[in-house]
Amino acid sequence: LMAHALGTNVFSTRYGQVTCQGASVNYSIHYPVSEKTKIAVGICGVVEKTAIDLTSLQVKSKDPFFESLQASGIAKTDITLRTGVVVYHPVFYA
């Protein structure tokens, strides 16, 4: 008996000046290889935005480049696709 699984994940983390926000959608199919052994194949799509807040940082000397970064901010958005395969049995991965 094949089994299908669908999941989502929404996340938001902050480490000092760095903020990461995003979401993912996961799908997997579990296929029986024998009575107790199964193989699972999955795929996951992730959208993640990482931003650095430089407004609270100070530099000793005036730096026009750094000041322009403070004014505009630094951010990037990544879109990734991940895949995976696992074989499992009650003796392992239980």
C-alpha positions in Angstrom: 0.0 0.0 0.0 1.6 3.3 -1.1 1.2 6.3 1.1 1.4 10.0 0.2 2.3 12.8 2.5 2.0 16.6 2.1 3.4 19.2 4.5 4.1 22.9 4.8 6.4 24.9 7.0 6.4 28.7 7.7 9.4 30.1 9.5 10.8 33.4 10.8 14.1 33.7 12.7 16.2 36.6 13.9 19.9 36.4 14.9 21.1 39.9 15.8 20.9 42.0 12.7 20.0 39.0 10.4 16.4 38.1 9.8 15.2 35.0 7.8 11.6 34.5 6.7 10.2 31.9 4.4 8.0 28.9 3.7 8.2 25.5 2.2 5.9 22.9 0.7 6.9 19.2 1.0 5.6 16.1 -0.8 6.6 12.5 -0.4 5.5 9.1 -1.5 6.2 5.9 0.5 6.5 2.7 -1.5 6.6 -0.8 0.0 9.7 -2.8 -1.1 8.8 -5.8 1.1 6.3 -6.5 3.9 8.2 -4.2 6.4 10.7 -2.3 4.3 9.7 0.9 2.5 11.4 3.5 0.3 10.3 7.1 0.6 11.0 9.7 -2.1 10.4 13.4 -1.4 10.6 16.8 -2.9 10.5 20.2 -1.2 10.2 23.7 -2.5 11.5 26.6 -0.3 11.2 30.3 -0.6 13.4 32.2 1.8 14.2 35.9 2.3 17.3 36.9 4.3 17.8 40.5 5.3 20.4 42.4 7.3 19.4 45.4 9.3 22.4 47.8 9.4 20.6 50.8 10.9 21.7 50.1 14.5 25.4 49.6 13.5 27.9 52.3 13.8 31.3 52.8 12.1 34.2 54.9 13.4 34.8 56.8 10.2 32.4 58.1 7.7 31.9 55.6 4.9 29.6 56.6 2.0 29.2 53.0 0.8 28.2 51.8 4.2 25.8 54.7 4.7 24.1 53.8 1.3 23.7 50.2 2.5 22.2 51.5 5.8 19.7 53.6 3.9 18.7 50.9 1.4 19.2 47.8 3.4 20.5 44.4 2.4 18.1 41.6 1.4 18.0 38.6 -0.9 15.4 36.0 -1.7 16.3 32.4 -2.6 14.0 29.8 -4.2 15.3 26.2 -3.8 14.2 22.8 -4.7 15.3 19.8 -2.6 14.9 16.1 -3.1 15.6 13.1 -0.9 15.3 9.3 -0.7 15.3 7.1 2.3 14.9 3.3 2.9 13.4 2.4 6.2 12.4 -0.7 8.2 11.1 -1.2 11.8 14.6 -2.3 12.8 16.0 1.1 11.7 14.4 4.5 11.4 11.6 3.4 13.8 
